[in-house]
Amino acid sequence: MQQSFSRRDFLKVAGLGLGALAFRRFEFPFKALEPFYAPKRLPQFPDSEIIGRLVDATDIRSHPTNNPALNTSIGNLPADTLIPWTREVIGSVENLTNQKYLETPKGYIWSSRIQPTRNLPNTPVTEMPAGQAGFWAEVTVPYVDLTLDGAPASPWIQSLIQYNFPPRAYYGQVLWIDQVRQSNGFVEYRWNETGNGHGYGFGDIYWLDGAGVKVLTEADVAPISPDVDPAEKRIVADLTYQTLSAFEGKTEVFFCRISSGAVYNPVTGEISDERATPVGDLLTNWKIISLNMSGGGSASGYSTPAVPWSTIIHGDGIAIHGAFWHNDFGERRSHGCINVKPEDAKWIFRWTTPYISLAQSEMRMTYPDHGTVVTTTELKL
């Protein structure tokens, strides 16, 4: 497929090292920043049960194939274009796993570049719950536009400002809300990236239309199959075929496709094990409802806030977590983590041990305690 420019690529293309960005003074004229501080409401989303959101600027093609001899690019759509999800067709994508294209009235779009979302607006609460410092909320619409409050701090928001791309929270992300206010007849929530007491992230603060997020309840994180002996639960992630299965004893109770570590670096063109997912018996030793994930340097840096349903299985960073920035499951592409759809990550989060409550929102386990065994396997071809 033709490579395109995405927000997740901003740091790579611009060569912006995370360390330099984190401490650099921001020096843009206020006029350039003005749109980032203007209040925003939910837009009118397409009337479709499933809405496709383009995660990158993407070609629309005359035929469902990336073979230039059989196909003509008939246009290019920008990131965050929303398209009613009609049907997927099997096409031909050379050298890649996903062969599906979304069929539209104007042509075909490779489905790996389209996040399936829904438009499920909510009735927001009008005040903070009594006795609570904040609450977790999940984005249930294709995206929510954000209004920046204060100076930009993270590499993520600074890169968006540099390229004049609107800051948004996307379907499936989970945010910590610590304030509620009324604004011109609308209820707005304040997303405080580090306000939940865990201290992960850069400290950016945003306001957003409260109708775009669902206030989570304990039912959303209630354990799945808690009556099953935790020792009988295990996960097998097949890195060769990019699949994940959950077992209770010998019975497979869950299956999904994954995107594990990419040994091929698309930025440098190098092949190495630096981004490979560890192979062997791992443990779910740390779980957190939502986590800022940032790392790397100028060649392959990344900065992503509010990564949902993170179940860490190795060290302090290799996790099974939701990915809203691609729909490329079945293909290796991560920095070592196991990417799954946000809804799949939520199921895994609830099913594995340790079990987490909303009030707790995070737990680490140390030896001799352990969580669920995650066996990662790979054929050496």
N, C-alpha and C positions, 0 to 999 in steps of 0.2 A: 504494500500500500504506500501511496505517496505520504511522505512525512509532512506534518503540519505543525503550526505553532500553537501551543496551548499555554494556559496560565501556569500549569505545572512545569512547563519548560522555561518560563521567564528567567529563573535564576541561572539555568544552564546556559541559555543563549547570551544573556547579558554578562555572564561571568561574574556574578555577584556572590562572593563568599559570605557564608552566614555570619561568621564572626565579624567581618567588616560591617555588614548591614546592621547587626544588632546594636552597635555602639556609635554608628555614624549619625551626626546631626542631620535632620531632614531639612532641606533648603529649597522647597518648591514655593512659588508665589501663592498667596492665599487664594487668588482667583482660580488657579489650577486645582486647588483642593476643595473649592466650594461645593461641587457636586457630591463629594464624599461626606459632607456634613448636612446635606439637605434631607429632611424627613421623607420617607418613601413608603408607599402602600403596595399591597399585593397587586400585581397586574391582572389582566383578564387572561386566564390560561385557556388553551384549546379545550374544546368540549370533546373529550375522549376518555375512555376508561383508563387507558394507559397512554402516557405522554412521553415521547422520546425527547431527551435533552442532549444536544450535541455537546460533548465534553471538549472537543477541539474544533477549530476551523476545518471543515471537511468537504471533500468533493462529493457532488451528486453525479451519478453516472448513468449512462444510457442503458447499460446492461449490468447484471450483478456479477461483475468480474473485475479484477485489477489488471488483467492482461491488456496492455495498450493496443495490441493488434485486434482485439475483439471488442473494444470498449472505447467510448468517448466520454471524457469529463465534460459535462454540460453546465457546470457552474460550481461555485464554492459558497458554502454557508458558514457564517461566523459561529464561534463558540456560544453556547447557551441558546441557540435557535431551538424552538420547541415545535415538535412535529407530532400530529396524531399518529398513534401506533396502530397501523392497520394489520399487516401481516408480514412475517418474515418468510423469505424464500431461500432455498439453497442455491448458492452461486459457485464461483470458483475464485478462491484466493490463493495465489501461489505462495508456497513456503510457510504458510501459517495455518493454525488449527481451525480457527473460526471461519466457516464457509457461509455464514448467514448474512443476508442483506435485508434491510427494511425497505419494503416496497412503498413508494409514495406516488401520488399522481404525477409528479414531475420527474421521477427517476428513482435510482437505487442508492442507498447509503449503507456502507459497511456497518453492521450492528455493533462491532466492538467499540465504535466511537459514539454510541448513543446510550445514555443511561435511561433505563425504563423507570418512569416515575408515575405518581398519581397526584391528583389534585383533591386533597381531603382537608379543606379549611376547617378551622376550629372556632368555637366560641371562647374567647380568652377570659381568664379570670381578671377581675378589676382591681384586686389588691393582693398583696403578698399573703400567703397562708399564715395564720397566726402562729407565732412561736418559731417560724422557720427563717433561716438566713437566706434561703433561696430554694430553687427547685430545678430539676432536670426537665428538659423539653426537647422533643424530637421533631425535626422538620418533616412535615407531611404534605408539602406542595413541591412542585418542581424546583423552586428556589424562592428565597426571601431576600429582598434587597436590604442592605445594612447601612445604617447611618453611623459614621465614625464619631466617637465621643473622646476628645483628647488627642494628644499627639500620636501619630502612627509609630508602633514599636516593632512589630514583627517583620521579618523578611517578606512574608506573604503579602501583607497589606502595602508595604513599601513598593513591592514589584508591581502590584495592581495600579498604584498611583502613578508610577513611572510610565506605565503603558496605557493609562487612562481607561482601565477596565473596571466596571463597577464591582464593589465587594458584595458578595452574596454568600448566604448559607444554603446548602443544597439538601435535597431530599435524602433522608436517612441520617444526616448529621444529628448529634445530640449536644445541646448547649446548656450551660449553667446560667440560669436567670436569677438575678439578685435584686431587681427593682421592677416595679410596675408603675406606669403613669398614663394619664389621659392626655391626648393631644389632638385637638380639633375634632373631637367626637370619636377618635379611635383609641384603642388600648395598645400601648407599646410596652415591650419587654426590654430590659437591659441585659444583654449577654456580656458577662464578665468572664473572660477566658480563664483567669486564674483565681476567681473568687470563691471556688468551692473548697478552699482550704488545702488543696493538694500542692498548689504552687507550680504546676507544670504549664509552660507556655511563656509568652512574652508580655502579657498583661494588657492587651488591647481590649477596649470596651466599645460596644456597639449597641444601638437601639434598632428594634425591628418590629414590624407589624405582628402583634400577638396572635392574629388569626392564622399565621403560617406555621405555628408549632403546636404540638400536642403536649400538654402537661402530663408527664409520666406518673404512673401510680405503682404501688408495690406489685400489682398484678402483672405489670410489664416486665418485671425482673424476677417474678416468682420462679423457683426452681422447677425444671422439667424432670420428671421421673425421680423425685427425691426419695421414693420408697425403694429404689434399686440400690443395692450395695455399691458405694462409690468405687470399690475395688473391681466391680464387674463392668465398669464403664471404661471405654478406651476409644481413642481416635486413631485412624490410620490415614495418613496423607501420602498419596502416591505422586511423587514428584515427576515421574516419567510420564504418566498420563494426566497429571494435573487434576486429580480428584481427591475428595475427602469423604470418608465414611465414619460414622459413629456407631459403635457396637455396645449393646448391653448383653454381656455374655457372648454368645455366638450369633446373636441376632442383630442384623444391620437395621438401625432405626432412623438413620438420616444419611443423606448423600447430597453433595453439591460439587460444583467445579470450582477450581481455585486458580490463582495466579501466584506462583512461588517466585523465589529469587531468580533474577535474570543473570546468567553467566555471561551473556553478551551485553556490553554497555553500548547503547545506541548513540551516546554522545561522543565517546572516544573511539568506538569501533573495535575495542579490545575484547578479548575473551579471557575471563579469569574467574576464580572462585570467590572473589571479594564480595560479590552480591549473592552468593549461593545460599539457599536455605540449609541449615544444618541437617544432617542425616543421622538417624538413630532414635533412641527412646528419650523423649523430652517430657517435661511436666508443665502443667498449667500452674506456674508458681506465683503469678501476679495478675490480677484482674482489675480493670478500671473502666467505668462506664464510658468515659470520653477522654481523649488524650491528644495533646499537640505532638505531632511527630515532625521533627526537623533534624537534619543532619547533612553530612557531606560538605563539599567545598565548591569552588568555582566550576569545576568540571562536571559535577553531577549532584549539586546540592538540591535539597528539596525542603519545603516548609509547608506543612498542612495542619491547620487547626481542626479541633473537634473531630478527630478520627473516632468513629463510634465502635463500642463493644469490643474493646481491646483485651484479648486473652493472651498474656505473654507466656511463651513456652521455652524461651532460652535467653539467659542473661537478662539485661535490662531493656531490650528493645525488639527482639524477634517475637512477633505476635501473630496470632490469627485475629484479623480485624476487618471491619467493613470498609469497602472502597467505593466511593461515590464518583471518583474521577475517571473511571473507565468501565467498560463492559466487556473486557477482554479475558474473561475467565475461561481457562483452558490453555492459556498462553503464559509462559514465563515472562515476568516483567517487573517484579518488585525489587526492592533493595535488600531482600532477604526474608521479609515477612511473608505470611500466607494471606493474600488478599481474597476475600469472598464478598458476595453481595451483602449490604447492610442487614437485610432480614435474615440471611444465613448466619452472619456473625452474632446477631442477637440470640438466635436459637442456641448456638454453640456456647455463648456466654452463660445462658440460663441453665444449660444441661450439665456443664462441667463444674467441678469443684475447684476452689471453694465457692460456695453460694454467696451472692452479694445482694444486700438490700439497697434501696435508694438512699436511705440515711447514711449508710456506710460508704457506698459508691466505689470503694477500693479496698483490696486486701492483698497482702503479700504473704507467702508461705515460705518457711525456712526449714532446713533439715532438722529433725527427721520427718517432719510433716511433709506431705506432698499433695499435689492436686491430681487431676486426671492425666493418665499416661497418653502421650501423643507420639505415635511411632511414624516417623517419616522414612519412606523407602525410595530408592532410586536404582534403576537398572543401569549398569555400566555397559553401554552399547559400544 
